[in-house]
Amino acid sequence: MDQDFERRLLKQQNGPPISPTLSKRFKVGLSPVKPDRGSDRFIPSRAGARWHIDFDLIYEKGQGRSPSKPNNNQQNTNQANTPQTNQQQQQQSPQHLMYQCLLRNELLGSEIDRIKYNQLESKKMNNNVISERKNLFKYSLRMKRVDCNETTSPYSLSPIGCKSQKLLRSPRKPMRKIPKVPFKILDAPELQDDFYLNLVDWSSSNVLSVGLGACVYLWSACTSQVIRLCDLGTDGDSVTSVNWNDRGNLVAVGTHKGYVQVWDALANKKIKQLEGHTYRVGALAWNGDQLSSGSRDRIILQRDIRSSSATAPGNSDRKLVGHRQEVCGLKWSPDQQHLASGGNDNRLLVWNASTSSANQSQPAQTYCEHLAAVKAIAWSPHQHGLLASGGGTADRCIRFWNTLTQQPLQCVDTGSQVCNLAWSKHASELVSTHGYSQNQILLWKYPSLKQVAKLTGHTYRVLYLATSPDGEAIVTGAGDETLRFWNVFSKSPSTKESTSVLNLFTRIR
């Protein structure tokens, strides 16, 4: 066969020209081996896939999805697995959320420039595709939307788009930092180490009252000036409780002999002394002009200080008899319709203010789940009817109650004696002080009951707690004879003025 004819024949069959060296390897009369036109690389079709759905299915509620559904045993094992719990917390972190936004921008063309917008979009996507199962390992083709208003420099060396760059430049929410040390420490000599007393309270006029031995001292948070209000040592008596009224001009003082004195803080003058208790008065609570007092004689007396008959022994507006041992905690609800009382009989009682009976022996609600004395009581200012209570050394639990339905809600074991509870005025948070054996201060997030912060410093039981009038700071007192001031609660949310053109007060007309 002619060599020129053979060269043309091979060129038609194989495509590229064959060098003369290779043509010599073929023998005349034998057809050459036809090479494989395929490739070892498989390029799938991208037309039928949707990345904006498949990408959402990778993380559903912080957990990876697998093609096969695990059984119950595997689910229980995964829930108890600590590394997986840590992984879920990392996936909920702001850094992980930012990374997800960048992936959506670059892969899916979501054009997210704010974290808040991404959260709303992801919620809508999850609601639409929860019931739809798709294969995760697929290619998809989705054209990115081009915003004509965004101008990107042709000389930009950034590997990400303009929306992602704007996302990275967007201001981020600063991380909340709670100081681990107090910002002020005051000496409090003769501060008693008694679980059943309440010797510290903070008024709405920013004045702190402290019962030290037989005296009551007033400390101004504005001027740091200290004034001795009264001295009961001349009568052989001692201070067992103090409590300010709502206006911050009157302070009630409970004594060891069972008296309740009402003092005018501005005039430094005692205006009334109430009798009726036979033992020490360890708990006080104001409700307008009504003053409730709980004593070791197991009785709660409620009296109107404007009445002249309130000073006479045995005369009182209401007499509440329900506890079997000493009353050590009293708190009125924010709507001033219910009084919660805790006692050494491990019971939490709720009384109605609307009851007109002078002697009431049956409380409206009774809770007996605590296993130790109930001193720590706090009503939530954010949720109507929500009541929190803490038990003593044998109980160590904080329990939450719905007083509207009389049902228990949640319970958390703190590991130590619960001495006091206080709600934040601006956020759904709760602070608790503890005695045996941790002597610590804990900040809780409600309703998740996640521990936000743990503060230590007191060497004795943290028996006393009060909140500042602005709701940002607390003061704690202990048997180590110190008062420590902490910044634990978040600041009040600032009210931003409306910038709408429809607002008549933003423009001069």
Number of C-alpha atoms within 10 A of each C-alpha: 7 7 12 8 10 13 15 12 11 17 13 10 12 15 8 9 11 13 9 10 7 8 14 10 9 12 9 12 7 7 9 14 9 9 8 7 6 7 7 5 6 7 8 9 11 13 10 10 18 17 20 17 20 20 16 16 23 14 14 11 12 15 15 10 14 11 9 6 9 10 8 9 8 10 12 10 10 14 11 10 11 11 11 14 15 11 13 16 12 14 18 13 11 14 11 13 16 17 13 15 26 24 16 20 21 18 17 21 18 19 23 19 20 19 19 9 12 19 13 10 13 13 10 11 15 17 9 11 14 12 8 10 11 14 12 18 10 14 16 18 15 14 9 13 10 9 10 6 6 9 8 9 9 6 6 9 7 9 9 13 16 19 20 23 14 14 20 17 11 12 10 11 7 6 7 7 10 16 13 14 14 19 11 10 15 11 12 20 14 15 21 21 17 14 22 24 24 27 28 25 23 25 22 16 16 15 24 23 27 27 29 20 19 19 17 22 17 20 17 16 14 9 8 11 10 14 14 13 21 18 18 15 12 8 9 10 17 22 30 27 27 28 26 26 18 15 11 17 16 21 22 23 27 30 22 21 18 23 23 28 18 22 21 16 18 10 11 13 13 16 12 17 17 21 19 20 22 15 18 23 33 28 30 27 21 22 21 12 13 15 20 23 28 29 29 24 18 22 24 27 23 22 23 19 19 11 12 10 15 20 21 12 11 13 16 21 17 19 20 20 16 21 23 15 18 24 30 28 29 26 23 21 19 15 10 14 13 19 21 22 28 29 28 23 18 21 24 28 19 22 21 14 14 9 12 10 11 13 14 16 14 13 18 16 13 16 15 11 14 21 17 22 30 27 31 29 25 23 24 20 18 15 10 14 18 18 22 21 27 32 32 25 18 15 21 24 23 23 19 21 19 16 16 9 8 13 11 15 13 14 15 13 14 18 16 21 30 35 29 28 24 22 23 24 20 16 17 16 24 24 23 22 27 28 25 18 12 18 22 22 22 18 24 18 15 13 12 9 15 12 15 14 16 16 18 14 13 21 15 20 24 31 28 27 26 22 24 20 15 14 19 17 19 21 21 23 29 24 21 18 19 20 24 21 21 21 19 26 23 17 15 13 8 6 6 6 9 10 10 10 9 9 10 9 12 12 10 5 5
